[in-house]
């Protein structure tokens, strides 16, 4: 009985994780258009995107491993090890800077509020109720 | 075409090896060259694959740095002549030349195989590739060529050692051996028992046989030569003439003695007709020799100027040679013997005192004369004569005187002898005259004249003279007898009748004794000169 319950719980947990919703956000005043999932993936794999104003979009990452893992899994279908190895290669050979890593979802929200060219990702649940950030893409 | 096996073998092996080596090396070179080129192209593709990930990152992010690294690492290889990386954000990095047919690799976004972000191109360095291929294929071909040549040398050496050199040596040794000599091919005991060994043994066997045959033939030839020498010596030195002629008498061969005995007339084809007095006898001998199949021999007198010489000739038919009948001939000089025979015959037939026929000759010749007359149907008369007073001469004057008288009487009787007549002294004072007369009158006349002539004076020494008388009995052929003894007996009987009647008379034989009529002849003698 207990076993059954545990399995059910694990299953529910998995569903919950898989169904964890992420949103890609930018500052409310940002002129960054809504993004396709592919565009988002390109941005988070280091592909530069220049806005009409001649400014490059700056994607920001998070430290929280669990959050990152789920996000990248959703976005690129790759696990973190692959993503990190990719970035290491890009960093080493391409002398590129790695993405800025922020401590929390709140810091992400704050960062995009301040920088018009920045984008970030947070869980849907962490999305503020006010109109200070704009959702560019919803990952389900 | 006087080329040794060794040389031929060497040339064939050399030519074959060179040809095959060249062919194999060429094929190998062509294949190897293609392989090397393809291998180079594959390596370039692999190189491109190896840098694909970096190239994709560079193309995806438009990262010039990575793109440079990628292109540099490709062109660092000798096999790549040029490379180009083209990506998003106007990324375009190129190095070297990109002509020819470069390898093109499409680049995709990392983790997304559907989003093409650029292309990587790399051109193989064909000149270098070709040089490398030439080098590699050349070395391989060279090794193969060398290997083939070595194989050829090894094969040739093996064949040379095992086969051609022993064969050449065998040939040379055999060439130096004189057939029939006791020399043999050397047979090494340690030699392998192969075909060459058997060949050598067999050749020696043949040489043995040849020597036996040759020695046998040589001995036979020596024997024949010696025999021929002896026979030739006999032929050359013989005193008898030996010759071979055809049926026309033409000389085929002859020995020196024949030349001398024929006075070298044989150089002319008609030598027989010139040499012999009666050549027809010789031609007859030739015919008889063929018909009778037996040797023919005759004593033949030579013709002038050698008429005093005689030859004994033996001819025998010796068969045909090339369609021509041939005769063997022997010729001896029998002149001495023949002359001796003539003397002896003379002594036998003639009375040595008076030189007229003796009794023996008379007895032999009379039947012949009768035979001739039988054939001629002629007639003969036999006159038997006996001297009177001969005993008186012998007694008074001695035997020498008697002999003188007999010689003189024989001379006087010879005066009445016509050709064809025969006069003989039968012994003592008895004479026989055979004349070819049949007429009694003529015979009577002859007898009378004989009596008168015989009765004349006979000189029996200086100043010594005497005379004899003569009685004649006559028998006629054929009336008085047909055989010689009958006629002589008849003449004897008639003469006896004369003696009984008186002296100096003659009488014809009469079968009836009562009919005898003796005719006396008166002899008129000149007066004595003393």
Interface residues (C-beta under 8 A of the other chain):
Chain A: X38 X41 X42 X45 X46 X47 X48 X76 X77 X78 X82 X86 X89 X90 X93 X94 X95 X96
Chain B: X53 X54 X57 X58 X60 X61 X62 X63 X65 X66 X69 X88 X89 X109 X110 X111 X112 X115
